Amino acid sequence: MVHWLEYERSYNVAPTDRVPVVRWFGGARQGLSMRWGLVPFFARGVPPKYSTINATIERLEDGACWKGPWERDQRCILPASGFYEWHVLADGTKRPYYVALVDQPVFGFAGLWDRSRTENGAEIVSCTIITMPANELMAEIHNAKRRMPAILAAEQIDAWLSGSTTDARAMLTRYPSDAMVAHPVGSRVNSPRNNDAQLLAALTVA
């Protein structure tokens, strides 16, 4: 059981937004909001100039921003009901797709979190989503980089949050294509100013 602070549903989460997160803290699951885009401990509260919204699975053990949280078992889950990914068309333009799961109406991205303090002592608690090579469906959609977020099955949650590092690492597997669905959506999602349920509407394409 996780007790949440009030959180308003978002249909278009953008980097640096505050997002709901579940972590293992003090021997229990804790729900709280964090900044999406990890600010590492050593950064003294100053966000890096490069993007830290995603942590690649290949660099968890040695990446500058990821090594510390990984070694300290600062793993977390970012709950979601779906996500957007962009497909590059033949003319070079990008078409957004909405992706959801058929077996979990609400699921969890595997993530890492960290805490950093500014010179004034203010604390920034932030998170990142782990990404990995795509499954067949996501490779077709995300055809530029062929990556996908690490999505946890329900039975993997305990091991990811509170298991050993070895056990947690074993939970990072590609979610099966046949358990996912996707459809194209309109370009309004490209602007974070737009945040409403109509963003999820399927786009009819020729």
C-alpha positions as protocol buffer text, in pm:
chain_id: "A"
residue {
  index: 1
  type: MET
  ca { x: 0 y: 0 z: 0 }
}
residue {
  index: 2
  type: VAL
  ca { x: 127 y: 346 z: -93 }
}
residue {
  index: 3
  type: HIS
  ca { x: -26 y: 662 z: 52 }
}
residue {
  index: 4
  type: TRP
  ca { x: -17 y: 944 z: -203 }
}
residue {
  index: 5
  type: LEU
  ca { x: -12 y: 1314 z: -167 }
}
residue {
  index: 6
  type: GLU
  ca { x: -268 y: 1476 z: -397 }
}
residue {
  index: 7
  type: TYR
  ca { x: -155 y: 1451 z: -760 }
}
residue {
  index: 8
  type: GLU
  ca { x: -342 y: 1585 z: -1060 }
}
residue {
  index: 9
  type: ARG
  ca { x: -335 y: 1354 z: -1361 }
}
residue {
  index: 10
  type: SER
  ca { x: -122 y: 1479 z: -1649 }
}
residue {
  index: 11
  type: TYR
  ca { x: -170 y: 1388 z: -2015 }
}
residue {
  index: 12
  type: ASN
  ca { x: 155 y: 1547 z: -2127 }
}
residue {
  index: 13
  type: VAL
  ca { x: 442 y: 1523 z: -1880 }
}
residue {
  index: 14
  type: ALA
  ca { x: 747 y: 1727 z: -1976 }
}
residue {
  index: 15
  type: PRO
  ca { x: 1107 y: 1722 z: -1851 }
}
residue {
  index: 16
  type: THR
  ca { x: 1154 y: 1906 z: -1518 }
}
residue {
  index: 17
  type: ASP
  ca { x: 785 y: 1849 z: -1427 }
}
residue {
  index: 18
  type: ARG
  ca { x: 711 y: 1696 z: -1091 }
}
residue {
  index: 19
  type: VAL
  ca { x: 588 y: 1339 z: -1128 }
}
residue {
  index: 20
  type: PRO
  ca { x: 454 y: 1074 z: -886 }
}
residue {
  index: 21
  type: VAL
  ca { x: 717 y: 823 z: -776 }
}
residue {
  index: 22
  type: VAL
  ca { x: 724 y: 514 z: -554 }
}
residue {
  index: 23
  type: ARG
  ca { x: 1045 y: 423 z: -375 }
}
residue {
  index: 24
  type: TRP
  ca { x: 1155 y: 193 z: -93 }
}
residue {
  index: 25
  type: PHE
  ca { x: 1244 y: 419 z: 198 }
}
residue {
  index: 26
  type: GLY
  ca { x: 1277 y: 343 z: 569 }
}
residue {
  index: 27
  type: GLY
  ca { x: 1169 y: -18 z: 522 }
}
residue {
  index: 28
  type: ALA
  ca { x: 842 y: 62 z: 341 }
}
residue {
  index: 29
  type: ARG
  ca { x: 705 y: 185 z: 12 }
}
residue {
  index: 30
  type: GLN
  ca { x: 678 y: 561 z: -3 }
}
residue {
  index: 31
  type: GLY
  ca { x: 485 y: 767 z: -256 }
}
residue {
  index: 32
  type: LEU
  ca { x: 602 y: 1121 z: -329 }
}
residue {
  index: 33
  type: SER
  ca { x: 660 y: 1361 z: -617 }
}
residue {
  index: 34
  type: MET
  ca { x: 1000 y: 1424 z: -772 }
}
residue {
  index: 35
  type: ARG
  ca { x: 1152 y: 1635 z: -1046 }
}
residue {
  index: 36
  type: TRP
  ca { x: 1172 y: 1437 z: -1373 }
}
residue {
  index: 37
  type: GLY
  ca { x: 1529 y: 1483 z: -1486 }
}
residue {
  index: 38
  type: LEU
  ca { x: 1785 y: 1358 z: -1238 }
}
residue {
  index: 39
  type: VAL
  ca { x: 2003 y: 1611 z: -1058 }
}
residue {
  index: 40
  type: PRO
  ca { x: 2290 y: 1401 z: -922 }
}
residue {
  index: 41
  type: PHE
  ca { x: 2416 y: 1423 z: -567 }
}
residue {
  index: 42
  type: PHE
  ca { x: 2746 y: 1578 z: -674 }
}
residue {
  index: 43
  type: ALA
  ca { x: 2581 y: 1856 z: -878 }
}
residue {
  index: 44
  type: ARG
  ca { x: 2504 y: 2069 z: -569 }
}
residue {
  index: 45
  type: GLY
  ca { x: 2149 y: 2125 z: -682 }
}
residue {
  index: 46
  type: VAL
  ca { x: 2238 y: 2253 z: -1028 }
}
residue {
  index: 47
  type: PRO
  ca { x: 2066 y: 2055 z: -1309 }
}
residue {
  index: 48
  type: PRO
  ca { x: 2315 y: 1926 z: -1568 }
}
residue {
  index: 49
  type: LYS
  ca { x: 2320 y: 2100 z: -1906 }
}
residue {
  index: 50
  type: TYR
  ca { x: 2258 y: 1764 z: -2075 }
}
residue {
  index: 51
  type: SER
  ca { x: 1936 y: 1564 z: -2053 }
}
residue {
  index: 52
  type: THR
  ca { x: 1899 y: 1330 z: -1756 }
}
residue {
  index: 53
  type: ILE
  ca { x: 1536 y: 1223 z: -1803 }
}
residue {
  index: 54
  type: ASN
  ca { x: 1654 y: 880 z: -1921 }
}
residue {
  index: 55
  type: ALA
  ca { x: 1928 y: 653 z: -1788 }
}
residue {
  index: 56
  type: THR
  ca { x: 2053 y: 395 z: -2038 }
}
residue {
  index: 57
  type: ILE
  ca { x: 2065 y: 39 z: -1909 }
}
residue {
  index: 58
  type: GLU
  ca { x: 2413 y: 1 z: -2059 }
}
residue {
  index: 59
  type: ARG
  ca { x: 2557 y: 271 z: -1828 }
}
residue {
  index: 60
  type: LEU
  ca { x: 2388 y: 205 z: -1494 }
}
residue {
  index: 61
  type: GLU
  ca { x: 2709 y: 77 z: -1335 }
}
residue {
  index: 62
  type: ASP
  ca { x: 2951 y: 336 z: -1472 }
}
residue {
  index: 63
  type: GLY
  ca { x: 2758 y: 641 z: -1596 }
}
residue {
  index: 64
  type: ALA
  ca { x: 2851 y: 957 z: -1405 }
}
residue {
  index: 65
  type: CYS
  ca { x: 2491 y: 1038 z: -1306 }
}
residue {
  index: 66
  type: TRP
  ca { x: 2367 y: 681 z: -1262 }
}
residue {
  index: 67
  type: LYS
  ca { x: 2649 y: 499 z: -1083 }
}
residue {
  index: 68
  type: GLY
  ca { x: 2584 y: 659 z: -743 }
}
residue {
  index: 69
  type: PRO
  ca { x: 2208 y: 599 z: -725 }
}
residue {
  index: 70
  type: TRP
  ca { x: 2254 y: 248 z: -861 }
}
residue {
  index: 71
  type: GLU
  ca { x: 2518 y: 154 z: -603 }
}
residue {
  index: 72
  type: ARG
  ca { x: 2311 y: 310 z: -322 }
}
residue {
  index: 73
  type: ASP
  ca { x: 2001 y: 109 z: -426 }
}
residue {
  index: 74
  type: GLN
  ca { x: 1810 y: 429 z: -496 }
}
residue {
  index: 75
  type: ARG
  ca { x: 1566 y: 260 z: -729 }
}
residue {
  index: 76
  type: CYS
  ca { x: 1211 y: 381 z: -786 }
}
residue {
  index: 77
  type: ILE
  ca { x: 901 y: 332 z: -997 }
}
residue {
  index: 78
  type: LEU
  ca { x: 726 y: 601 z: -1198 }
}
residue {
  index: 79
  type: PRO
  ca { x: 355 y: 504 z: -1238 }
}
residue {
  index: 80
  type: ALA
  ca { x: 187 y: 568 z: -1573 }
}
residue {
  index: 81
  type: SER
  ca { x: -109 y: 460 z: -1783 }
}
residue {
  index: 82
  type: GLY
  ca { x: 76 y: 518 z: -2111 }
}
residue {
  index: 83
  type: PHE
  ca { x: 349 y: 716 z: -2281 }
}
residue {
  index: 84
  type: TYR
  ca { x: 433 y: 888 z: -2610 }
}
residue {
  index: 85
  type: GLU
  ca { x: 702 y: 795 z: -2858 }
}
residue {
  index: 86
  type: TRP
  ca { x: 789 y: 949 z: -3195 }
}
residue {
  index: 87
  type: HIS
  ca { x: 820 y: 774 z: -3533 }
}
residue {
  index: 88
  type: VAL
  ca { x: 1034 y: 928 z: -3807 }
}
residue {
  index: 89
  type: LEU
  ca { x: 850 y: 936 z: -4141 }
}
residue {
  index: 90
  type: ALA
  ca { x: 1008 y: 908 z: -4485 }
}
residue {
  index: 91
  type: ASP
  ca { x: 1013 y: 1288 z: -4525 }
}
residue {
  index: 92
  type: GLY
  ca { x: 1198 y: 1331 z: -4195 }
}
residue {
  index: 93
  type: THR
  ca { x: 902 y: 1459 z: -3994 }
}
residue {
  index: 94
  type: LYS
  ca { x: 803 y: 1290 z: -3671 }
}
residue {
  index: 95
  type: ARG
  ca { x: 463 y: 1143 z: -3586 }
}
residue {
  index: 96
  type: PRO
  ca { x: 379 y: 1088 z: -3217 }
}
residue {
  index: 97
  type: TYR
  ca { x: 231 y: 760 z: -3098 }
}
residue {
  index: 98
  type: TYR
  ca { x: 55 y: 681 z: -2773 }
}
residue {
  index: 99
  type: VAL
  ca { x: 162 y: 349 z: -2621 }
}
residue {
  index: 100
  type: ALA
  ca { x: -22 y: 156 z: -2347 }
}
residue {
  index: 101
  type: LEU
  ca { x: -28 y: -195 z: -2203 }
}
residue {
  index: 102
  type: VAL
  ca { x: -306 y: -448 z: -2251 }
}
residue {
  index: 103
  type: ASP
  ca { x: -233 y: -632 z: -1925 }
}
residue {
  index: 104
  type: GLN
  ca { x: -174 y: -337 z: -1688 }
}
residue {
  index: 105
  type: PRO
  ca { x: -399 y: -28 z: -1703 }
}
residue {
  index: 106
  type: VAL
  ca { x: -151 y: 140 z: -1469 }
}
residue {
  index: 107
  type: PHE
  ca { x: 208 y: 23 z: -1478 }
}
residue {
  index: 108
  type: GLY
  ca { x: 550 y: 131 z: -1357 }
}
residue {
  index: 109
  type: PHE
  ca { x: 863 y: 251 z: -1533 }
}
residue {
  index: 110
  type: ALA
  ca { x: 1182 y: 135 z: -1362 }
}
residue {
  index: 111
  type: GLY
  ca { x: 1378 y: 440 z: -1250 }
}
residue {
  index: 112
  type: LEU
  ca { x: 1648 y: 580 z: -1025 }
}
residue {
  index: 113
  type: TRP
  ca { x: 1629 y: 872 z: -786 }
}
residue {
  index: 114
  type: ASP
  ca { x: 1880 y: 1097 z: -619 }
}
residue {
  index: 115
  type: ARG
  ca { x: 1901 y: 1383 z: -373 }
}
residue {
  index: 116
  type: SER
  ca { x: 2110 y: 1696 z: -424 }
}
residue {
  index: 117
  type: ARG
  ca { x: 2148 y: 2009 z: -212 }
}
residue {
  index: 118
  type: THR
  ca { x: 2208 y: 2361 z: -337 }
}
residue {
  index: 119
  type: GLU
  ca { x: 2467 y: 2590 z: -183 }
}
residue {
  index: 120
  type: ASN
  ca { x: 2180 y: 2747 z: 13 }
}
residue {
  index: 121
  type: GLY
  ca { x: 2083 y: 2408 z: 158 }
}
residue {
  index: 122
  type: ALA
  ca { x: 1767 y: 2356 z: -49 }
}
residue {
  index: 123
  type: GLU
  ca { x: 1705 y: 1991 z: -132 }
}
residue {
  index: 124
  type: ILE
  ca { x: 1619 y: 1868 z: -481 }
}
residue {
  index: 125
  type: VAL
  ca { x: 1486 y: 1514 z: -509 }
}
residue {
  index: 126
  type: SER
  ca { x: 1473 y: 1396 z: -869 }
}
residue {
  index: 127
  type: CYS
  ca { x: 1436 y: 1087 z: -1085 }
}
residue {
  index: 128
  type: THR
  ca { x: 1510 y: 932 z: -1421 }
}
residue {
  index: 129
  type: ILE
  ca { x: 1358 y: 651 z: -1631 }
}
residue {
  index: 130
  type: ILE
  ca { x: 1576 y: 361 z: -1737 }
}
residue {
  index: 131
  type: THR
  ca { x: 1577 y: 285 z: -2110 }
}
residue {
  index: 132
  type: MET
  ca { x: 1689 y: -22 z: -2304 }
}
residue {
  index: 133
  type: PRO
  ca { x: 1696 y: -163 z: -2659 }
}
residue {
  index: 134
  type: ALA
  ca { x: 1344 y: -182 z: -2801 }
}
residue {
  index: 135
  type: ASN
  ca { x: 1121 y: -484 z: -2849 }
}
residue {
  index: 136
  type: GLU
  ca { x: 977 y: -546 z: -3197 }
}
residue {
  index: 137
  type: LEU
  ca { x: 680 y: -311 z: -3160 }
}
residue {
  index: 138
  type: MET
  ca { x: 881 y: -26 z: -3011 }
}
residue {
  index: 139
  type: ALA
  ca { x: 1158 y: -67 z: -3269 }
}
residue {
  index: 140
  type: GLU
  ca { x: 898 y: -1 z: -3541 }
}
residue {
  index: 141
  type: ILE
  ca { x: 762 y: 305 z: -3363 }
}
residue {
  index: 142
  type: HIS
  ca { x: 1084 y: 452 z: -3223 }
}
residue {
  index: 143
  type: ASN
  ca { x: 1267 y: 381 z: -3545 }
}
residue {
  index: 144
  type: ALA
  ca { x: 1534 y: 651 z: -3501 }
}
residue {
  index: 145
  type: LYS
  ca { x: 1703 y: 509 z: -3191 }
}
residue {
  index: 146
  type: ARG
  ca { x: 1509 y: 185 z: -3137 }
}
residue {
  index: 147
  type: ARG
  ca { x: 1489 y: 229 z: -2762 }
}
residue {
  index: 148
  type: MET
  ca { x: 1211 y: 181 z: -2507 }
}
residue {
  index: 149
  type: PRO
  ca { x: 1154 y: 250 z: -2137 }
}
residue {
  index: 150
  type: ALA
  ca { x: 1211 y: -31 z: -1889 }
}
residue {
  index: 151
  type: ILE
  ca { x: 858 y: -136 z: -1788 }
}
residue {
  index: 152
  type: LEU
  ca { x: 801 y: -361 z: -1487 }
}
residue {
  index: 153
  type: ALA
  ca { x: 556 y: -650 z: -1471 }
}
residue {
  index: 154
  type: ALA
  ca { x: 348 y: -651 z: -1152 }
}
residue {
  index: 155
  type: GLU
  ca { x: 540 y: -947 z: -1011 }
}
residue {
  index: 156
  type: GLN
  ca { x: 872 y: -765 z: -1059 }
}
residue {
  index: 157
  type: ILE
  ca { x: 791 y: -463 z: -844 }
}
residue {
  index: 158
  type: ASP
  ca { x: 904 y: -599 z: -505 }
}
residue {
  index: 159
  type: ALA
  ca { x: 1241 y: -718 z: -636 }
}
residue {
  index: 160
  type: TRP
  ca { x: 1299 y: -390 z: -814 }
}
residue {
  index: 161
  type: LEU
  ca { x: 1219 y: -171 z: -515 }
}
residue {
  index: 162
  type: SER
  ca { x: 1365 y: -366 z: -225 }
}
residue {
  index: 163
  type: GLY
  ca { x: 1563 y: -661 z: -363 }
}
residue {
  index: 164
  type: SER
  ca { x: 1938 y: -690 z: -396 }
}
residue {
  index: 165
  type: THR
  ca { x: 2119 y: -512 z: -676 }
}
residue {
  index: 166
  type: THR
  ca { x: 2158 y: -844 z: -856 }
}
residue {
  index: 167
  type: ASP
  ca { x: 1789 y: -926 z: -821 }
}
residue {
  index: 168
  type: ALA
  ca { x: 1688 y: -579 z: -937 }
}
residue {
  index: 169
  type: ARG
  ca { x: 1915 y: -593 z: -1241 }
}
residue {
  index: 170
  type: ALA
  ca { x: 1744 y: -915 z: -1347 }
}
residue {
  index: 171
  type: MET
  ca { x: 1408 y: -733 z: -1355 }
}
residue {
  index: 172
  type: LEU
  ca { x: 1520 y: -510 z: -1641 }
}
residue {
  index: 173
  type: THR
  ca { x: 1384 y: -704 z: -1936 }
}
residue {
  index: 174
  type: ARG
  ca { x: 1204 y: -595 z: -2254 }
}
residue {
  index: 175
  type: TYR
  ca { x: 830 y: -583 z: -2202 }
}
residue {
  index: 176
  type: PRO
  ca { x: 671 y: -817 z: -2461 }
}
residue {
  index: 177
  type: SER
  ca { x: 534 y: -661 z: -2778 }
}
residue {
  index: 178
  type: ASP
  ca { x: 213 y: -863 z: -2762 }
}
residue {
  index: 179
  type: ALA
  ca { x: 128 y: -704 z: -2427 }
}
residue {
  index: 180
  type: MET
  ca { x: 148 y: -351 z: -2571 }
}
residue {
  index: 181
  type: VAL
  ca { x: -75 y: -147 z: -2801 }
}
residue {
  index: 182
  type: ALA
  ca { x: -5 y: 179 z: -2983 }
}
residue {
  index: 183
  type: HIS
  ca { x: -179 y: 429 z: -3209 }
}
residue {
  index: 184
  type: PRO
  ca { x: -77 y: 758 z: -3375 }
}
residue {
  index: 185
  type: VAL
  ca { x: -194 y: 1080 z: -3213 }
}
residue {
  index: 186
  type: GLY
  ca { x: -205 y: 1444 z: -3317 }
}
residue {
  index: 187
  type: SER
  ca { x: 81 y: 1691 z: -3311 }
}
residue {
  index: 188
  type: ARG
  ca { x: -70 y: 1892 z: -3022 }
}
residue {
  index: 189
  type: VAL
  ca { x: 124 y: 1662 z: -2789 }
}
residue {
  index: 190
  type: ASN
  ca { x: 446 y: 1822 z: -2915 }
}
residue {
  index: 191
  type: SER
  ca { x: 376 y: 2126 z: -2698 }
}
residue {
  index: 192
  type: PRO
  ca { x: 375 y: 2086 z: -2318 }
}
residue {
  index: 193
  type: ARG
  ca { x: 123 y: 2370 z: -2303 }
}
residue {
  index: 194
  type: ASN
  ca { x: -138 y: 2121 z: -2423 }
}
residue {
  index: 195
  type: ASN
  ca { x: -248 y: 1887 z: -2147 }
}
residue {
  index: 196
  type: ASP
  ca { x: -591 y: 1728 z: -2188 }
}
residue {
  index: 197
  type: ALA
  ca { x: -748 y: 1390 z: -2259 }
}
residue {
  index: 198
  type: GLN
  ca { x: -793 y: 1471 z: -2628 }
}
residue {
  index: 199
  type: LEU
  ca { x: -419 y: 1423 z: -2672 }
}
residue {
  index: 200
  type: LEU
  ca { x: -480 y: 1048 z: -2646 }
}
residue {
  index: 201
  type: ALA
  ca { x: -731 y: 1038 z: -2933 }
}
residue {
  index: 202
  type: ALA
  ca { x: -627 y: 814 z: -3221 }
}
residue {
  index: 203
  type: LEU
  ca { x: -523 y: 997 z: -3537 }
}
residue {
  index: 204
  type: THR
  ca { x: -658 y: 870 z: -3869 }
}
residue {
  index: 205
  type: VAL
  ca { x: -373 y: 847 z: -4117 }
}
residue {
  index: 206
  type: ALA
  ca { x: -382 y: 765 z: -4486 }
}
